[in-house]
Amino acid sequence: MSRRRKKIALRWLSTLVAFVAVGIMLFPIYAIIVASFESTVTLFSTQFHFFPYHPTLANYQTVLLGSQSGTVTSVTISGNQLAHVLTSFEIALATAVLTLVISVPAAYALAKYRMRFTVFFVGALLLAQIVPSIVLATSLFAILLKAGLVNTLPGVVLADCTYAVPFGILVLRAFLFSLPNEVMHSARVDGASEWQTFRLIVIPLARSAIITVAVFAFLAGWGDFIFALTTLNGASFEPITLGIYGFLGNYLANWGAVMAAGVVALVPAGVLLVIAQRYIATGLTAGAVKG
Amino acid sequence: MHKQRLAGWLFLTPAIAYVLFAFATPIVYNVAFSFEHDSLSTIGSIGAPWAGTFNYTAMFNDQIAQSAIVHTLLFTVGSLAGQFIIGLSLALLFSNRFPGRTIARSLVIVPWLVPLIVTGVIFRFMFQQEGGAVNQILVDIGIIHTPIDWLGSTSYALLTLTLANIWLGVPFFTLLLYSALQEVPAEVKEAAMIDGAGAWQRLRLVTIPIILPVIEITFILGFVFTVKVFDLVIGMTGGGPANATQLISTWSYTLGFQEFNFGEAAALNNVLLVAALVCAPLYLLLSRDQLSRSSGAGR
């Protein structure tokens, strides 16, 4: 075989291996989507169906409209998940907003103002990323309890920002280093105040990094389970992650409903992957730590 | 300039307040709780009875806590080894030019976007003994003859959990190592090739030494991420069967939030915190660029 033909064969072999690998990575997601359209009877059978067997929308009916097919013993199971989706959305949005409010100005100060405190604070942020969520969860529960914020939306949002704030500040700071100081300098010469320079010059220029951080904070808030579990024990509202856990809590899991609720929980991630893929890839390489 | 100094501090104020509230105070609290007799009624207030080292003694005599520490260790080592080997292989694969490379590379990150509790549920479903996709595939292609009880047997459950976590971490390893590989100068690889180095030698003696700093930081972040895994376990096994998949994080949760034994939970949390902070010096060292980078003076 000529060298050239060998090279072409190697390329197609790479394609094959890559797509097998991607297939394995994506198979679990495919499996849950197929399963979400099966009846619970099918799901409990001894046969796994790689393609929809008797497709039905019953699970989505249970999950989105709260039908009667759940067991009677659990309160959560009859509660429809649409309210949970809305709660998740509120939590995720609030987490993204609060993360930006805290991290954008901080990153600006740490990148562009000369302060001795910077080294100390950046070190603290790096260490903060290391602290496991369960360590924070136990104490944050006590703190929020004292503050009367257990079982409230602000309480869980404050806890959820622990994922995104250190990450957000570090990513934004790294980005802001690339802004030339002359940009801010000329704004000041034109008479802009520090705040005006930040709001009218820096924020628009940092837009892509801000979107990256917002996407990550949103996904962290959306996918959070541990802080919802520990700070919302007995709240009148719960996010979709707790809703799914509620389905699991039954002795016999209502697989169909669990699968459909799981798929519903995948939707925003899927949408963001399509519309913000560039930002997600940037954020991941910037050293995202989730969980 | 006073005005700028003031502005800098004002820009930082929300972040400082948040770090004090969400990181500094909880860590101090956690240390305090570990030396107190706390219950649900005292946890929200100051002044629980002093317990000395009681909680630590209790924890180190608690067989489930002991096994949780061992499980966390095995789970972490197994996960990181699997994630690194698969992640590096995929990163090397994606460094070649081949048709469909871009789309394959962007699809690899999808698992990372799935909420962890959902991942746990998916894997619980796929690893069912009866009607689970994994057993069915393995039986169909003839690797096993009888379905394995992946999640119900105490000897397989931790392995199954580790496999799921490897799946979860591969996108992160792949992406970080891939972007590091892009930084390896082509001339260096060509030079090694001309000197007669084979593919394996080039990888071991040229590529890996060059990307070593990134490998180190990826391991550290992967380690930090793995020791705190919680949602995945709750979704897949809930710590069972017979506590065979109980990790430090899940057992701490059970102690604190289900048995209201906040003291022992805090003691166990501190073990986890110390374990996580073991890599802190190395992490700070590798991040020294971020630390020492002088702020551009905006005069």
Contacts between the chains, C-beta under 8 A, distances in Angstrom:
chain1	res1	chain2	res2	distance
A	10	B	96	7.7
A	11	B	96	7.3
A	11	B	97	6.8
A	11	B	98	4.3
A	11	B	99	6.6
A	12	B	98	7.1
A	12	B	99	7.0
A	14	B	93	6.0
A	14	B	96	5.1
A	14	B	98	3.7
A	14	B	101	7.8
A	15	B	98	4.8
A	15	B	99	5.1
A	15	B	100	5.1
A	15	B	101	7.8
A	15	B	104	7.8
A	17	B	93	6.2
A	18	B	90	7.8
A	18	B	93	5.7
A	18	B	94	7.0
A	18	B	98	6.8
A	18	B	100	6.8
A	18	B	101	7.0
A	18	B	104	4.3
A	19	B	100	6.7
A	19	B	104	6.2
A	21	B	90	5.9
A	21	B	93	7.4
A	21	B	104	7.7
A	21	B	108	7.5
A	22	B	104	5.0
A	22	B	107	4.9
A	22	B	108	6.1
A	25	B	107	7.2
A	25	B	108	5.8
A	25	B	110	6.8
A	25	B	111	5.6
A	25	B	167	7.1
A	25	B	170	6.8
A	25	B	171	7.3
A	26	B	107	6.4
A	26	B	110	6.1
A	26	B	111	7.7
A	27	B	133	7.6
A	28	B	111	7.4
A	28	B	119	7.5
A	28	B	122	4.6
A	28	B	123	6.7
A	28	B	126	6.0
A	28	B	167	7.1
A	29	B	110	6.6
A	29	B	111	7.3
A	29	B	114	6.7
A	29	B	122	7.3
A	31	B	122	6.6
A	31	B	125	7.0
A	31	B	126	5.9
A	31	B	133	5.6
A	32	B	118	7.5
A	32	B	121	7.6
A	32	B	122	4.8
A	32	B	125	7.0
A	35	B	125	6.4
A	43	B	125	7.9
A	43	B	131	7.1
A	44	B	131	7.0
A	45	B	131	5.6
A	46	B	130	4.4
A	46	B	131	5.0
A	47	B	131	5.9
A	47	B	136	7.5
A	48	B	131	5.2
A	48	B	132	6.2
A	48	B	133	4.7
A	48	B	136	4.5
A	50	B	133	7.6
A	101	B	14	6.5
A	102	B	14	4.6
A	102	B	15	5.2
A	102	B	18	5.2
A	103	B	15	6.6
A	105	B	10	7.9
A	105	B	11	3.9
A	105	B	12	7.3
A	105	B	14	6.8
A	105	B	15	7.6
A	106	B	11	6.3
A	106	B	12	5.3
A	106	B	14	6.8
A	106	B	15	3.4
A	106	B	16	8.0
A	108	B	11	5.7
A	109	B	7	7.9
A	109	B	8	4.6
A	109	B	9	7.6
A	109	B	11	3.8
A	109	B	12	4.6
A	110	B	12	7.3
A	110	B	295	6.9
A	111	B	295	6.1
A	111	B	296	7.0
A	112	B	295	6.1
A	112	B	296	5.6
A	112	B	298	4.8
A	113	B	4	6.5
A	113	B	5	7.6
A	113	B	7	7.3
A	113	B	8	3.4
A	113	B	11	7.4
A	113	B	295	5.9
A	113	B	297	7.9
A	113	B	298	6.6
A	114	B	294	7.6
A	114	B	295	5.0
A	114	B	297	4.6
A	115	B	5	7.7
A	115	B	8	5.6
A	115	B	9	7.8
A	115	B	12	8.0
A	115	B	295	6.9
A	117	B	12	7.5
A	118	B	295	5.7
A	119	B	291	5.5
A	119	B	292	7.3
A	121	B	12	7.3
A	121	B	15	7.7
A	121	B	16	7.3
A	121	B	19	7.8
A	122	B	290	5.9
A	122	B	291	5.6
A	123	B	284	6.2
A	123	B	291	6.0
A	124	B	19	6.2
A	124	B	23	7.7
A	125	B	19	7.3
A	126	B	283	6.3
A	126	B	284	6.1
A	126	B	287	5.5
A	126	B	290	7.3
A	126	B	291	7.8
A	127	B	277	7.3
A	127	B	280	5.9
A	127	B	284	7.7
A	128	B	19	6.4
A	128	B	23	4.7
A	129	B	224	7.1
A	130	B	224	5.0
A	130	B	276	5.1
A	130	B	277	6.2
A	130	B	279	7.4
A	130	B	280	6.0
A	130	B	283	6.8
A	131	B	23	6.2
A	131	B	27	7.0
A	131	B	273	6.6
A	131	B	276	6.7
A	132	B	224	7.9
A	132	B	227	6.2
A	132	B	228	3.5
A	132	B	249	6.5
A	132	B	269	7.8
A	132	B	272	5.4
A	132	B	273	6.8
A	132	B	276	5.6
A	133	B	228	5.6
A	133	B	230	6.7
A	133	B	249	7.8
A	134	B	228	6.6
A	134	B	230	5.9
A	134	B	248	7.8
A	134	B	249	4.3
A	134	B	252	5.3
A	134	B	253	6.0
A	134	B	269	6.4
A	134	B	272	6.9
A	135	B	26	7.1
A	135	B	27	7.3
A	135	B	30	5.9
A	135	B	269	4.5
A	135	B	270	7.8
A	135	B	272	6.1
A	135	B	273	5.1
A	136	B	22	6.9
A	136	B	23	7.2
A	136	B	26	4.9
A	137	B	253	7.6
A	138	B	26	7.8
A	138	B	30	6.5
A	138	B	33	7.2
A	138	B	252	7.1
A	138	B	256	5.0
A	138	B	257	7.9
A	138	B	262	6.6
A	138	B	265	5.7
A	138	B	266	6.3
A	138	B	269	6.0
A	139	B	25	7.1
A	139	B	26	3.4
A	139	B	27	7.3
A	139	B	29	3.9
A	139	B	30	5.0
A	139	B	33	7.1
A	139	B	266	7.9
A	140	B	22	7.0
A	140	B	26	5.5
A	141	B	43	7.3
A	141	B	256	7.9
A	141	B	257	7.6
A	142	B	29	5.9
A	142	B	33	7.5
A	142	B	43	4.8
A	142	B	44	5.7
A	142	B	262	7.8
A	143	B	21	7.5
A	143	B	25	6.2
A	143	B	26	6.8
A	143	B	29	6.8
A	145	B	43	6.6
A	145	B	44	3.6
A	146	B	44	4.7
A	146	B	45	6.9
A	158	B	21	7.4
A	158	B	22	6.8
A	159	B	22	7.3
A	161	B	18	6.9
A	161	B	22	6.9
A	162	B	22	5.0
A	162	B	23	7.1
A	165	B	15	7.1
A	165	B	18	5.9
A	165	B	19	7.7
A	165	B	22	7.4
A	166	B	19	8.0
A	169	B	15	6.3
A	170	B	290	6.9
A	173	B	290	7.7
A	174	B	290	7.1
A	177	B	293	6.8
A	177	B	296	7.0
A	181	B	296	4.8
A	181	B	297	7.3
A	181	B	298	5.4
A	184	B	298	4.9
A	185	B	298	6.6
A	185	B	299	7.3
A	188	B	298	7.8
A	194	B	3	6.7
A	194	B	4	6.4
A	194	B	7	3.6
A	195	B	7	7.2
A	198	B	11	7.1
A	219	B	113	6.5
A	222	B	115	6.7
A	223	B	114	7.8
A	223	B	115	3.4
A	223	B	116	6.2
A	223	B	117	7.6
A	223	B	118	8.0
A	225	B	115	7.1
A	225	B	116	6.4
A	225	B	117	4.5
A	225	B	230	7.6
A	225	B	231	4.4
A	225	B	234	7.3
A	226	B	230	5.3
A	226	B	231	6.4
A	226	B	253	7.8
A	229	B	253	7.9
A	229	B	257	7.7
A	230	B	253	7.6
A	230	B	257	5.9
A	233	B	257	7.3
A	240	B	115	8.0
A	241	B	115	5.8
A	241	B	117	4.8
A	241	B	118	7.8
A	241	B	231	7.7
A	244	B	117	5.7
A	244	B	118	6.7
A	244	B	121	6.3
A	244	B	235	7.8
A	245	B	117	6.3
A	245	B	234	7.0
A	245	B	235	7.7
A	248	B	121	6.8
A	248	B	235	7.1
A	248	B	238	7.9
A	255	B	125	6.8
A	258	B	121	5.7
A	258	B	125	7.9
A	259	B	121	7.7
A	259	B	125	7.1
A	262	B	118	4.4
A	262	B	121	5.4
A	262	B	122	6.7
A	265	B	115	5.2
A	265	B	117	7.9
A	265	B	118	5.2
A	266	B	113	8.0
A	266	B	114	6.2
A	266	B	115	7.6
A	266	B	118	6.5
A	269	B	113	3.8
A	269	B	114	6.4
A	269	B	115	7.4
A	270	B	113	7.6
A	272	B	113	7.2
A	273	B	109	7.9
A	273	B	110	6.6
A	273	B	113	5.9
A	277	B	106	6.0
A	280	B	109	6.6
A	280	B	113	7.3
A	281	B	106	7.1
A	281	B	109	6.7
A	281	B	175	7.0
A	284	B	109	6.3
A	284	B	112	6.9
A	284	B	171	7.4
A	284	B	172	6.6
A	284	B	175	5.0
A	284	B	176	7.6
A	285	B	175	5.7
A	285	B	176	6.2
A	285	B	179	4.9
A	287	B	176	7.6
A	287	B	217	7.0
A	287	B	221	6.1
A	288	B	172	7.5
A	289	B	221	5.5
A	289	B	224	6.0
A	289	B	225	5.6
A	290	B	112	7.4
A	290	B	116	7.8
A	290	B	225	6.8
A	291	B	116	6.1
A	291	B	225	5.9
A	291	B	228	5.8
A	291	B	229	6.5
A	291	B	230	7.2
A	291	B	231	7.0
